[in-house]
Amino acid sequence: MAWADGRVVPAEKATVPFLDEGFQRGDAIFETMLVRNGRTHASEGHLERLRRSGRITGIRVPSMLAIIRDLLAAWGELDGQLKLIVSRSGMTRGLLAPRRVNHPLSLVSLEVPWRTAISGSKTLSYGPNQWCTHEAKRRDADDALVIDHEERVLELPTAAICIVKDGEFLTPDPDQLPILDSVTGRTLAVIRDVKRTILTLDDVLAADEAFVLSATRLGVPVRSVDEKSWDAPGPITSQVAIDLAAHVDDTLDPLP
């Protein structure tokens, strides 16, 4: 279901103004958050990242609380994923949909120019991200692992990556790299000691285990990167997924 022009409607009935540059040029920002049992998780972290995207792009972010409240009230006590969109014109939209089923992922490394003037913001200008995913699938993988020309690991088109090596959790550092600061990565850091650092492709290929993190992917195991494969899920990844899900359930947001 969707929120458009002040009301909740079936998603297929929702519209956007054709001339809005958010539609025509992707000149808009967005966030997606997890919904479990009819309640969001880490909504303030996602809203702060939305506001940060607004500061980077110069897009004003109004209060999104009515959108969240109305969609959750219509959704009921179900699981899902809630997406918020703000365009430069001030158009706001919300979408609440079921979560997709996750499975162990095969990844292919792709070198892509990832740094731009608005790196660190989450915009609807998703052409490079979409190209990466489509190119990975063309190569018979599930998704892409984006690297730069120095073979430094950045992220997936729609998620962060974390590796396990000798019992240590390592993830690319958004303070040193042109990547998003993962809200779910911060959640993981509450229950595990996670080191943010620079990882190379060789580091990932030498890992004991690897997994993916996003608002709707709570520790999805990686089964292969290029020619390297793992038995997935590994024991550490399996436990992380269990512990993350339990922590999320214990820390859901109160209903707005």
Summary of the structure (lengths in Angstrom):
residues: 256
radius of gyration: 18.1
end to end distance: 18.1
largest distance: 53.4
contacts: 840
relative contact order: 0.15
helix: 30%
strand: 32%
